[in-house]
Amino acid sequence: MNRTFHYRMTWYALVGTLLTGFAALFLFWQRQGVSVWLGLLATALTVVQVERIIHTSYTLTNEGWLIITRGRFSRDRRIRIGDIWRMRPCNRAFGLVHYLLVEYGDGHHVAIEPDNEDAFVREVKKRQDI
C-alpha cells in the first residue's frame, strides 16, 4: 500500500507567503506604471508559494520508490528507497528552521519536511528491511 506524507507547514513558509501577498497588494495600491507590473509578479510568486505549500507530498510506493511532489509547477523527484543510506534531522538559522536531510545514491541529498517526521523515518526503514 502506498503511504503519503504531507508537507509540514512552517512559520517561514507562512511568513514568506504573507509578505509577498502584502507586497502585491501594496504595489497594486500604488497604481503607477512599474508598480502594477511588479504587483503582477508578486501575485504570481504568491500563487506559486501557496501551490507548493498545499500540494507538496512525499509518497512511499509499493514498488520501492520515494516520490517527492512539490506542486504542479515542478517535476516530481523519484528516489529508490533502497538507495537511501541516511536520514538525519537538521537545523539551520539558529534552530529556527528544521528539516529532514535524506542522503541517497552517490553523494546526493534532498531536504524534506514531512508532517509526521518520526512516522516517515519508521516507514522508510520498514520498507528498506523488506
KOLMAR-949957 format. One record per atom (N, C-alpha, C, O): residue in three letters; x, z negated, y negated. Coordinates in steps of 0.001 Angstrom, whole numbers, plus 500000, padded with zeros to 6 digits. Example, Ala and Ser with C-alpha at 12.3 -4.5 7.8 and 13.67 -1.06 7.14 Angstrom:
<rs>
ALA513190492200505690/ALA512300492200504500/ALA513200492200503300/ALA514236491535503319/SER512850492920502250/SER513670492860501060/SER512900492130499970/SER513409491961498862/
</rs>
This chain:
<rs>
MET500835500000501173/MET500000500000500000/MET500889500000498751/MET501849499236498653/ASN500550500862497815/ASN501282500894496554/ASN500964499652495746/ASN499833499165495747/ARG501974499148495058/ARG501798497955494214/ARG502243498318492811/ARG503343498832492611/THR501376498047491836/THR501650498393490449/THR501778497133489613/THR500954496222489705/PHE502820497092488798/PHE503046496006487849/PHE502971496609486449/PHE503534497673486191/HIS502284495933485566/HIS502120496432484207/HIS503188495854483287/HIS503892494906483635/TYR503285496444482119/TYR504255496050481100/TYR503892494683480518/TYR502724494403480250/ARG504896493847480329/ARG504684492552479689/ARG504717492764478170/ARG505722493194477603/MET503605492454477544/MET503521492605476088/MET504484491630475438/MET504404490425475680/THR505384492130474623/THR506393491294473990/THR506109491196472488/THR505431492044471907/TRP506636490161471893/TRP506393489937470471/TRP507024491029469619/TRP506458491417468597/TYR508202491538470028/TYR508867492552469209/TYR508163493904469316/TYR508209494687468367/ALA507512494199470442/ALA506717495422470540/ALA505498495322469632/ALA505139496285468955/LEU504873494169469621/LEU503709493958468768/LEU504088494019467284/LEU503407494671466492/VAL505162493345466918/VAL505596493329465510/VAL506001494734465066/VAL505651495152463962/GLY506725495459465897/GLY507127496821465543/GLY505938497741465346/GLY505919498552464420/THR504949497618466211/THR503747498442466091/THR502961498086464839/THR502489498970464124/LEU502820496788464571/LEU502106496376463359/LEU502832496832462092/LEU502192497264461133/LEU504155496739462085/LEU504910497157460894/LEU504767498645460622/LEU504578499052459475/THR504857499467461676/THR504711500903461440/THR503270501251461059/THR503042502170460272/GLY502302500523461610/GLY500911500749461217/GLY500665500393459757/GLY500013501144459031/PHE501189499245459327/PHE501040498858457921/PHE501823499787456997/PHE501389500061455878/ALA502976500271457463/ALA503735501235456659/ALA502938502524456480/ALA502946503114455400/ALA502256502961457530/ALA501426504164457429/ALA500293503948456426/ALA500023504814455594/LEU499635502797456505/LEU498563502507455551/LEU499078502457454111/LEU498441502984453199/PHE500222501828453916/PHE500801501736452581/PHE501151503120452040/PHE500887503430450878/LEU501746503943452895/LEU502140505281452444/LEU500916506137452120/LEU500943506910451163/PHE499849506012452899/PHE498627506741452567/PHE497991506212451284/PHE497380506973450533/TRP498131504938451036/TRP497570504318449840/TRP498214504891448572/TRP497565504987447531/GLN499487505268448666/GLN500215505784447507/GLN499694507146447051/GLN499694507434445854/ARG499257507973447968/ARG498678509286447701/ARG499566510190446860/ARG499078510918445996/GLN500851510146447109/GLN501771511068446442/GLN502250512065447486/GLN502095511828448685/GLY502820513159447052/GLY503169514261447942/GLY503989513868449159/GLY503587514135450292/VAL505111513251448940/VAL506006512919450045/VAL505462511755450859/VAL505636511726452077/SER504813510803450217/SER504346509621450945/SER503245509965451950/SER503093509273452956/VAL502480511020451689/VAL501464511437452653/VAL502127511934453928/VAL501700511592455030/TRP503165512737453778/TRP503879513239454960/TRP504563512106455710/TRP504567512086456941/LEU505136511175454983/LEU505747510019455639/LEU504685509145456308/LEU504938508550457356/GLY503498509067455703/GLY502395508341456315/GLY501953508980457616/GLY501648508277458580/LEU501913510307457659/LEU501583511008458896/LEU502633510752459975/LEU502298510570461146/LEU503889510738459577/LEU504969510460460514/LEU504869509027461045/LEU505050508790462239/ALA504582508081460159/ALA504432506684460587/ALA503214506513461492/ALA503245505712462426/THR502155507250461225/THR500970507201462087/THR501289507746463471/THR500886507160464476/ALA502005508854463533/ALA502387509421464831/ALA503276508443465601/ALA503127508292466814/LEU504192507784464907/LEU505063506805465550/LEU504255505617466073/LEU504541505097467152/THR503259505195465321/THR502395504093465769/THR501616504491467021/THR501467503688467942/VAL501126505713467055/VAL500396506189468240/VAL501298506204469465/VAL500878505800470549/VAL502527506662469305/VAL503469506683470426/VAL503785505261470890/VAL503863505009472093/GLN503965504339469963/GLN504249502957470329/GLN503085502335471093/GLN503300501675472110/VAL501867502531470625/VAL500704501979471316/VAL500564502615472697/VAL500252501928473669/GLU500792503903472782/GLU500735504607474067/GLU501716504009475067/GLU501363503794476227/ARG502936503740474631/ARG503933503162475533/ARG503552501753475956/ARG503749501378477113/ILE503015500975475042/ILE502628499601475377/ILE501490499597476392/ILE501526498840477362/ILE500497500425476177/ILE499317500413477037/ILE499584501037478402/ILE499112500518479413/HIS500325502129478452/HIS500449502904479683/HIS501772502738480424/HIS502036503505481351/THR502605501787480066/THR503824501552480833/THR503482500767482085/THR502807499739482027/SER503962501273483233/SER503727500585484503/SER504900500845485440/SER505652501807485281/TYR505030499963486414/TYR506088500041487412/TYR505410500020488781/TYR504816499011489160/THR505494501117489520/THR504781501255490789/THR505774501300491938/THR506720502088491926/LEU505551500447492931/LEU506324500458494168/LEU505471501174495213/LEU504374500721495538/THR505975502287495737/THR505188503106496653/THR505516502784498105/THR506529502154498409/ASN504637503231498986/ASN504867503064500424/ASN506031503912500910/ASN506659503584501917/GLU506323504988500214/GLU507407505890500612/GLU508775505363500214/GLU509785506003500506/GLY508834504214499558/GLY510116503607499200/GLY510641503983497834/GLY511855504048497640/TRP509769504229496890/TRP510174504593495541/TRP509669503569494530/TRP508596502988494696/LEU510456503360493485/LEU510020502649492292/LEU509799503722491237/LEU510732504425490850/ILE508559503843490773/ILE508216504847489765/ILE507954504115488457/ILE507041503295488360/ILE508767504424487456/ILE508631503811486134/ILE507923504815485232/ILE508458505883484934/THR506725504465484805/THR505920505318483940/THR505890504674482563/THR505490503518482420/ARG506309505417481559/ARG506334504887480196/ARG505434505686479271/ARG505850506102478189/GLY504202505897479700/GLY503231506582478863/GLY503165508072479137/GLY503929508613479936/ARG502239508719478457/ARG502006510145478676/ARG503029511033477989/ARG503175512200478351/PHE503736510502477009/PHE504659511329476247/PHE506074511328476804/PHE506962511948476218/SER506305510649477915/SER507646510634478514/SER507536510910480012/SER506476510737480613/ARG508635511335480593/ARG508643511650482016/ARG508808510378482832/ARG509393509396482376/ASP508279510418484045/ASP508426509291484957/ASP509848509242485491/ASP510497510273485664/ARG510319508042485748/ARG511632507857486370/ARG511396507343487785/ARG510673506368487987/ARG512011508007488761/ARG511851507647490166/ARG513182507123490697/ARG514219507777490590/ILE513121505928491270/ILE514311505282491831/ILE513981504896493263/ILE512959504260493522/ARG514844505278494188/ARG514644504878495579/ARG514911503374495694/ARG515931502876495217/ILE513986502665496329/ILE514103501200496432/ILE515356500811497209/ILE515969499784496920/GLY515738501611498180/GLY516946501321498946/GLY518226501440498131/GLY519250500869498506/ASP518183502170497026/ASP519362502333496167/ASP519556501180495191/ASP520620501058494583/ILE518536500328495034/ILE518643499192494109/ILE519548498151494745/ILE519271497658495838/TRP520633497820494053/TRP521565496838494627/TRP521602495538493849/TRP522174494555494320/ARG521000495513492662/ARG520946494236491947/ARG519865494287490872/ARG519680495295490191/MET519160493165490745/MET518190492967489669/MET518494491610489056/MET518542490595489751/ARG518699491607487753/ARG519013490336487114/ARG518322490238485768/ARG518247491212485019/PRO517816489043485472/PRO517198488846484154/PRO518274488769483073/PRO519329488167483275/CYS518001489373481948/CYS518955489395480837/CYS518250488994479547/CYS517045489189479387/ASN519024488436478643/ASN518538488060477318/ASN519417488720476277/ASN520621488883476476/ARG518801489103475151/ARG519530489651474018/ARG518986489027472747/ARG517942488375472762/ALA519679489224471678/ALA519255488747470349/ALA519001487249470372/ALA517936486775469976/PHE519998486519470842/PHE519962485058470873/PHE518816484521471721/PHE518239483481471404/GLY518487485231472802/GLY517456484786473718/GLY516037485161473318/GLY515083484764473988/LEU515882485916472243/LEU514542486301471804/LEU513980487475472610/LEU512763487624472721/VAL514851488297473164/VAL514440489467473936/VAL514808489231475392/VAL515962488939475707/HIS513820489357476288/HIS514055489120477713/HIS513599490349478501/HIS512516490882478259/TYR514435490794479448/TYR514095491935480288/TYR514775491784481638/TYR515622490911481824/LEU514398492641482579/LEU514972492652483915/LEU515835493896484028/LEU515338495013483885/LEU517121493711484285/LEU518046494833484416/LEU518127495221485885/LEU518542494420486723/VAL517731496446486194/VAL517761496960487560/VAL518961497893487673/VAL519045498902486973/GLU519896497543488569/GLU521082498370488785/GLU520925499081490115/GLU520592498459491124/TYR521164500377490118/TYR520945501175491311/TYR521964502304491375/TYR522609502644490383/GLY522090502875492568/GLY522955504031492748/GLY524394503728492408/GLY524909502646492691/ASP525030504706491796/ASP526451504605491461/ASP526615504251489985/ASP527000505096489177/GLY526318502990489636/GLY526514502521488272/GLY525377502816487317/GLY525545502659486108/HIS524234503234487812/HIS523080503479486946/HIS522315502177486747/HIS522344501286487595/HIS521636502085485616/HIS520816500899485363/HIS519657501260484431/HIS519710502224483667/VAL518608500436484533/VAL517442500613483692/VAL516884499226483370/VAL516860498342484225/ALA516438499051482136/ALA515838497784481714/ALA514328497921481789/ALA513752498867481251/ILE513688496962482465/ILE512231496980482593/ILE511682495609482210/ILE512404494612482194/GLU510393495585481903/GLU509728494341481512/GLU508393494220482236/GLU507342494395481620/PRO508419493921483547/PRO507140493763484256/PRO506443492476483846/PRO507083491501483451/ASP505122492491483948/ASP504323491348483530/ASP504619490120484382/ASP504815489032483840/ASN504653490270485691/ASN504958489164486598/ASN506324489444487233/ASN506413490024488315/GLU507368489025486548/GLU508736489379486939/GLU509127488821488307/GLU509759489519489101/ASP508761487581488586/ASP509115486972489869/ASP508452487694491038/ASP509092487933492062/ALA507180488041490892/ALA506482488774491952/ALA507067490169492123/ALA507122490682493241/PHE507503490785491037/PHE508130492101491114/PHE509412492036491921/PHE509633492863492806/VAL510265491055491624/VAL511539490913492350/VAL511274490618493819/VAL511935491193494685/ARG510321489733494125/ARG509985489429495522/ARG509489490667496264/ARG509862490897497414/GLU508660491449495613/GLU508107492647496255/GLU509193493689496517/GLU509190494327497570/VAL510118493868495578/VAL511216494816495799/VAL512088494360496955/VAL512462495168497805/LYS512415493079496997/LYS513256492557498084/LYS512543492670499424/LYS513169492968500442/LYS511244492433499426/LYS510480492562500659/LYS510493494006501159/LYS510619494247502360/ARG510365494954500254/ARG510363496372500634/ARG511759496862501008/ARG511887497824501766/GLN512806496222500494/GLN514159496587500897/GLN514451496122502318/GLN515222496765503030/ASP513851495022502737/ASP514093494488504071/ASP513391495286505158/ASP513782495224506324/ILE512361496032504789/ILE511605496798505792/ILE512422497951506309/ILE511953498707507159/
</rs>
